[in-house]
């Protein structure tokens, strides 16, 4: 259950904050607590034999950070890089510790405050993305925004399985061609 926190001034703070952004024509959001930083899109080093949604890697202050193309992950089509294209760097907890991943989005919109009554459970049908990718629906100024379940969308185990499958398919095609 979301709570409001009383600050020392007696004012209530929002239950949570969301970063809204565009992926394709759709507006999505992530809870700000999982976001480390937002960087301007620059060069991404492609990695051979990776699925379409793994755009490549970037060097972020000496650390190699994988970049996941959110549009490709959700809809199977790569982001077309434009002036507002950004990489949202997030931190994900996994079995072996904290991991940084970059999420390539078409454009970042704004940070919004979300009150405890401004969220509803996601319906299990009627979306253009997998239902398990949706954490909840935020109600903001009369509009509904899908808040992504970051741990599901960027599941390290699932992505590793997909990479392994892609490598196997490539190997099978190579052997069939010989």
ZADREN-64443 format. One record per residue (C-alpha): residue number from 1; z negated, y, x negated. Coordinates in steps of 0.1 Angstrom, whole numbers, plus 5000, padded with zeros to 4 digits. Layout:
N
<atom><i>NUM</i><Z>Z</Z><Y>Y</Y><X>X</X></atom>
...
// end
This chain:
178
<atom><i>1</i><Z>5000</Z><Y>5000</Y><X>5000</X></atom>
<atom><i>2</i><Z>5010</Z><Y>5034</Y><X>4987</X></atom>
<atom><i>3</i><Z>4983</Z><Y>5060</Y><X>4982</X></atom>
<atom><i>4</i><Z>4980</Z><Y>5097</Y><X>4977</X></atom>
<atom><i>5</i><Z>4960</Z><Y>5109</Y><X>4948</X></atom>
<atom><i>6</i><Z>4937</Z><Y>5139</Y><X>4951</X></atom>
<atom><i>7</i><Z>4942</Z><Y>5163</Y><X>4921</X></atom>
<atom><i>8</i><Z>4915</Z><Y>5185</Y><X>4908</X></atom>
<atom><i>9</i><Z>4929</Z><Y>5214</Y><X>4929</X></atom>
<atom><i>10</i><Z>4924</Z><Y>5194</Y><X>4961</X></atom>
<atom><i>11</i><Z>4961</Z><Y>5191</Y><X>4967</X></atom>
<atom><i>12</i><Z>4976</Z><Y>5157</Y><X>4975</X></atom>
<atom><i>13</i><Z>5002</Z><Y>5143</Y><X>4952</X></atom>
<atom><i>14</i><Z>5032</Z><Y>5123</Y><X>4965</X></atom>
<atom><i>15</i><Z>5027</Z><Y>5085</Y><X>4967</X></atom>
<atom><i>16</i><Z>5057</Z><Y>5080</Y><X>4943</X></atom>
<atom><i>17</i><Z>5087</Z><Y>5098</Y><X>4928</X></atom>
<atom><i>18</i><Z>5122</Z><Y>5086</Y><X>4928</X></atom>
<atom><i>19</i><Z>5152</Z><Y>5094</Y><X>4907</X></atom>
<atom><i>20</i><Z>5183</Z><Y>5094</Y><X>4929</X></atom>
<atom><i>21</i><Z>5218</Z><Y>5088</Y><X>4914</X></atom>
<atom><i>22</i><Z>5253</Z><Y>5078</Y><X>4924</X></atom>
<atom><i>23</i><Z>5269</Z><Y>5044</Y><X>4917</X></atom>
<atom><i>24</i><Z>5304</Z><Y>5044</Y><X>4932</X></atom>
<atom><i>25</i><Z>5302</Z><Y>5063</Y><X>4965</X></atom>
<atom><i>26</i><Z>5266</Z><Y>5052</Y><X>4972</X></atom>
<atom><i>27</i><Z>5234</Z><Y>5069</Y><X>4965</X></atom>
<atom><i>28</i><Z>5206</Z><Y>5048</Y><X>4951</X></atom>
<atom><i>29</i><Z>5172</Z><Y>5054</Y><X>4937</X></atom>
<atom><i>30</i><Z>5147</Z><Y>5040</Y><X>4911</X></atom>
<atom><i>31</i><Z>5110</Z><Y>5047</Y><X>4909</X></atom>
<atom><i>32</i><Z>5105</Z><Y>5072</Y><X>4882</X></atom>
<atom><i>33</i><Z>5076</Z><Y>5052</Y><X>4866</X></atom>
<atom><i>34</i><Z>5101</Z><Y>5027</Y><X>4851</X></atom>
<atom><i>35</i><Z>5124</Z><Y>5054</Y><X>4837</X></atom>
<atom><i>36</i><Z>5120</Z><Y>5063</Y><X>4800</X></atom>
<atom><i>37</i><Z>5147</Z><Y>5089</Y><X>4797</X></atom>
<atom><i>38</i><Z>5182</Z><Y>5100</Y><X>4808</X></atom>
<atom><i>39</i><Z>5209</Z><Y>5105</Y><X>4782</X></atom>
<atom><i>40</i><Z>5244</Z><Y>5118</Y><X>4784</X></atom>
<atom><i>41</i><Z>5270</Z><Y>5090</Y><X>4782</X></atom>
<atom><i>42</i><Z>5286</Z><Y>5088</Y><X>4748</X></atom>
<atom><i>43</i><Z>5301</Z><Y>5059</Y><X>4729</X></atom>
<atom><i>44</i><Z>5291</Z><Y>5024</Y><X>4738</X></atom>
<atom><i>45</i><Z>5299</Z><Y>4996</Y><X>4714</X></atom>
<atom><i>46</i><Z>5315</Z><Y>4967</Y><X>4733</X></atom>
<atom><i>47</i><Z>5302</Z><Y>4932</Y><X>4726</X></atom>
<atom><i>48</i><Z>5329</Z><Y>4904</Y><X>4728</X></atom>
<atom><i>49</i><Z>5327</Z><Y>4877</Y><X>4755</X></atom>
<atom><i>50</i><Z>5302</Z><Y>4896</Y><X>4777</X></atom>
<atom><i>51</i><Z>5305</Z><Y>4898</Y><X>4815</X></atom>
<atom><i>52</i><Z>5320</Z><Y>4929</Y><X>4830</X></atom>
<atom><i>53</i><Z>5286</Z><Y>4944</Y><X>4839</X></atom>
<atom><i>54</i><Z>5273</Z><Y>4944</Y><X>4803</X></atom>
<atom><i>55</i><Z>5291</Z><Y>4975</Y><X>4791</X></atom>
<atom><i>56</i><Z>5279</Z><Y>4972</Y><X>4755</X></atom>
<atom><i>57</i><Z>5251</Z><Y>4985</Y><X>4733</X></atom>
<atom><i>58</i><Z>5240</Z><Y>5019</Y><X>4721</X></atom>
<atom><i>59</i><Z>5219</Z><Y>5030</Y><X>4692</X></atom>
<atom><i>60</i><Z>5189</Z><Y>5049</Y><X>4706</X></atom>
<atom><i>61</i><Z>5169</Z><Y>5063</Y><X>4677</X></atom>
<atom><i>62</i><Z>5174</Z><Y>5032</Y><X>4656</X></atom>
<atom><i>63</i><Z>5170</Z><Y>5007</Y><X>4684</X></atom>
<atom><i>64</i><Z>5199</Z><Y>4987</Y><X>4698</X></atom>
<atom><i>65</i><Z>5198</Z><Y>4990</Y><X>4736</X></atom>
<atom><i>66</i><Z>5220</Z><Y>4970</Y><X>4760</X></atom>
<atom><i>67</i><Z>5238</Z><Y>4991</Y><X>4786</X></atom>
<atom><i>68</i><Z>5243</Z><Y>4976</Y><X>4820</X></atom>
<atom><i>69</i><Z>5271</Z><Y>4991</Y><X>4841</X></atom>
<atom><i>70</i><Z>5254</Z><Y>4993</Y><X>4875</X></atom>
<atom><i>71</i><Z>5286</Z><Y>4997</Y><X>4895</X></atom>
<atom><i>72</i><Z>5299</Z><Y>4965</Y><X>4879</X></atom>
<atom><i>73</i><Z>5266</Z><Y>4947</Y><X>4885</X></atom>
<atom><i>74</i><Z>5264</Z><Y>4957</Y><X>4921</X></atom>
<atom><i>75</i><Z>5301</Z><Y>4958</Y><X>4931</X></atom>
<atom><i>76</i><Z>5321</Z><Y>4941</Y><X>4904</X></atom>
<atom><i>77</i><Z>5340</Z><Y>4973</Y><X>4893</X></atom>
<atom><i>78</i><Z>5333</Z><Y>4993</Y><X>4861</X></atom>
<atom><i>79</i><Z>5321</Z><Y>5029</Y><X>4863</X></atom>
<atom><i>80</i><Z>5350</Z><Y>5053</Y><X>4856</X></atom>
<atom><i>81</i><Z>5335</Z><Y>5076</Y><X>4830</X></atom>
<atom><i>82</i><Z>5334</Z><Y>5113</Y><X>4840</X></atom>
<atom><i>83</i><Z>5316</Z><Y>5145</Y><X>4832</X></atom>
<atom><i>84</i><Z>5284</Z><Y>5135</Y><X>4850</X></atom>
<atom><i>85</i><Z>5282</Z><Y>5099</Y><X>4838</X></atom>
<atom><i>86</i><Z>5248</Z><Y>5091</Y><X>4824</X></atom>
<atom><i>87</i><Z>5227</Z><Y>5063</Y><X>4809</X></atom>
<atom><i>88</i><Z>5193</Z><Y>5060</Y><X>4825</X></atom>
<atom><i>89</i><Z>5171</Z><Y>5042</Y><X>4800</X></atom>
<atom><i>90</i><Z>5145</Z><Y>5021</Y><X>4817</X></atom>
<atom><i>91</i><Z>5117</Z><Y>4999</Y><X>4806</X></atom>
<atom><i>92</i><Z>5113</Z><Y>4964</Y><X>4820</X></atom>
<atom><i>93</i><Z>5084</Z><Y>4940</Y><X>4815</X></atom>
<atom><i>94</i><Z>5096</Z><Y>4904</Y><X>4807</X></atom>
<atom><i>95</i><Z>5077</Z><Y>4873</Y><X>4795</X></atom>
<atom><i>96</i><Z>5080</Z><Y>4883</Y><X>4759</X></atom>
<atom><i>97</i><Z>5071</Z><Y>4920</Y><X>4763</X></atom>
<atom><i>98</i><Z>5086</Z><Y>4953</Y><X>4772</X></atom>
<atom><i>99</i><Z>5124</Z><Y>4957</Y><X>4770</X></atom>
<atom><i>100</i><Z>5145</Z><Y>4989</Y><X>4771</X></atom>
<atom><i>101</i><Z>5178</Z><Y>4987</Y><X>4789</X></atom>
<atom><i>102</i><Z>5204</Z><Y>5014</Y><X>4796</X></atom>
<atom><i>103</i><Z>5218</Z><Y>5017</Y><X>4831</X></atom>
<atom><i>104</i><Z>5252</Z><Y>5033</Y><X>4833</X></atom>
<atom><i>105</i><Z>5255</Z><Y>5054</Y><X>4865</X></atom>
<atom><i>106</i><Z>5282</Z><Y>5077</Y><X>4878</X></atom>
<atom><i>107</i><Z>5259</Z><Y>5107</Y><X>4882</X></atom>
<atom><i>108</i><Z>5222</Z><Y>5116</Y><X>4883</X></atom>
<atom><i>109</i><Z>5212</Z><Y>5136</Y><X>4914</X></atom>
<atom><i>110</i><Z>5175</Z><Y>5146</Y><X>4915</X></atom>
<atom><i>111</i><Z>5139</Z><Y>5136</Y><X>4915</X></atom>
<atom><i>112</i><Z>5123</Z><Y>5134</Y><X>4949</X></atom>
<atom><i>113</i><Z>5088</Z><Y>5130</Y><X>4961</X></atom>
<atom><i>114</i><Z>5082</Z><Y>5102</Y><X>4985</X></atom>
<atom><i>115</i><Z>5052</Z><Y>5101</Y><X>5008</X></atom>
<atom><i>116</i><Z>5034</Z><Y>5069</Y><X>5020</X></atom>
<atom><i>117</i><Z>5052</Z><Y>5070</Y><X>5053</X></atom>
<atom><i>118</i><Z>5087</Z><Y>5077</Y><X>5039</X></atom>
<atom><i>119</i><Z>5095</Z><Y>5040</Y><X>5031</X></atom>
<atom><i>120</i><Z>5105</Z><Y>5010</Y><X>5051</X></atom>
<atom><i>121</i><Z>5113</Z><Y>4974</Y><X>5043</X></atom>
<atom><i>122</i><Z>5149</Z><Y>4966</Y><X>5036</X></atom>
<atom><i>123</i><Z>5168</Z><Y>4947</Y><X>5063</X></atom>
<atom><i>124</i><Z>5180</Z><Y>4913</Y><X>5051</X></atom>
<atom><i>125</i><Z>5216</Z><Y>4920</Y><X>5062</X></atom>
<atom><i>126</i><Z>5242</Z><Y>4947</Y><X>5064</X></atom>
<atom><i>127</i><Z>5244</Z><Y>4959</Y><X>5028</X></atom>
<atom><i>128</i><Z>5272</Z><Y>4958</Y><X>5003</X></atom>
<atom><i>129</i><Z>5248</Z><Y>4946</Y><X>4977</X></atom>
<atom><i>130</i><Z>5226</Z><Y>4915</Y><X>4974</X></atom>
<atom><i>131</i><Z>5195</Z><Y>4918</Y><X>4996</X></atom>
<atom><i>132</i><Z>5172</Z><Y>4908</Y><X>4967</X></atom>
<atom><i>133</i><Z>5184</Z><Y>4938</Y><X>4947</X></atom>
<atom><i>134</i><Z>5168</Z><Y>4961</Y><X>4973</X></atom>
<atom><i>135</i><Z>5131</Z><Y>4970</Y><X>4969</X></atom>
<atom><i>136</i><Z>5128</Z><Y>4992</Y><X>5000</X></atom>
<atom><i>137</i><Z>5146</Z><Y>5019</Y><X>5019</X></atom>
<atom><i>138</i><Z>5134</Z><Y>5055</Y><X>5014</X></atom>
<atom><i>139</i><Z>5136</Z><Y>5080</Y><X>5042</X></atom>
<atom><i>140</i><Z>5144</Z><Y>5114</Y><X>5027</X></atom>
<atom><i>141</i><Z>5153</Z><Y>5144</Y><X>5048</X></atom>
<atom><i>142</i><Z>5168</Z><Y>5123</Y><X>5076</X></atom>
<atom><i>143</i><Z>5188</Z><Y>5102</Y><X>5051</X></atom>
<atom><i>144</i><Z>5182</Z><Y>5066</Y><X>5040</X></atom>
<atom><i>145</i><Z>5183</Z><Y>5058</Y><X>5003</X></atom>
<atom><i>146</i><Z>5183</Z><Y>5023</Y><X>4989</X></atom>
<atom><i>147</i><Z>5156</Z><Y>5020</Y><X>4962</X></atom>
<atom><i>148</i><Z>5167</Z><Y>4992</Y><X>4938</X></atom>
<atom><i>149</i><Z>5144</Z><Y>4964</Y><X>4928</X></atom>
<atom><i>150</i><Z>5149</Z><Y>4970</Y><X>4891</X></atom>
<atom><i>151</i><Z>5134</Z><Y>4937</Y><X>4880</X></atom>
<atom><i>152</i><Z>5160</Z><Y>4918</Y><X>4901</X></atom>
<atom><i>153</i><Z>5190</Z><Y>4940</Y><X>4894</X></atom>
<atom><i>154</i><Z>5183</Z><Y>4938</Y><X>4856</X></atom>
<atom><i>155</i><Z>5168</Z><Y>4903</Y><X>4855</X></atom>
<atom><i>156</i><Z>5170</Z><Y>4893</Y><X>4819</X></atom>
<atom><i>157</i><Z>5169</Z><Y>4856</Y><X>4827</X></atom>
<atom><i>158</i><Z>5197</Z><Y>4859</Y><X>4853</X></atom>
<atom><i>159</i><Z>5219</Z><Y>4881</Y><X>4830</X></atom>
<atom><i>160</i><Z>5214</Z><Y>4857</Y><X>4801</X></atom>
<atom><i>161</i><Z>5225</Z><Y>4828</Y><X>4824</X></atom>
<atom><i>162</i><Z>5256</Z><Y>4848</Y><X>4834</X></atom>
<atom><i>163</i><Z>5264</Z><Y>4856</Y><X>4797</X></atom>
<atom><i>164</i><Z>5261</Z><Y>4819</Y><X>4789</X></atom>
<atom><i>165</i><Z>5283</Z><Y>4810</Y><X>4819</X></atom>
<atom><i>166</i><Z>5309</Z><Y>4835</Y><X>4807</X></atom>
<atom><i>167</i><Z>5309</Z><Y>4821</Y><X>4772</X></atom>
<atom><i>168</i><Z>5313</Z><Y>4786</Y><X>4786</X></atom>
<atom><i>169</i><Z>5343</Z><Y>4796</Y><X>4807</X></atom>
<atom><i>170</i><Z>5359</Z><Y>4813</Y><X>4777</X></atom>
<atom><i>171</i><Z>5353</Z><Y>4782</Y><X>4756</X></atom>
<atom><i>172</i><Z>5367</Z><Y>4760</Y><X>4783</X></atom>
<atom><i>173</i><Z>5399</Z><Y>4782</Y><X>4786</X></atom>
<atom><i>174</i><Z>5402</Z><Y>4781</Y><X>4748</X></atom>
<atom><i>175</i><Z>5400</Z><Y>4742</Y><X>4747</X></atom>
<atom><i>176</i><Z>5425</Z><Y>4740</Y><X>4777</X></atom>
<atom><i>177</i><Z>5450</Z><Y>4761</Y><X>4758</X></atom>
<atom><i>178</i><Z>5449</Z><Y>4739</Y><X>4728</X></atom>
// end
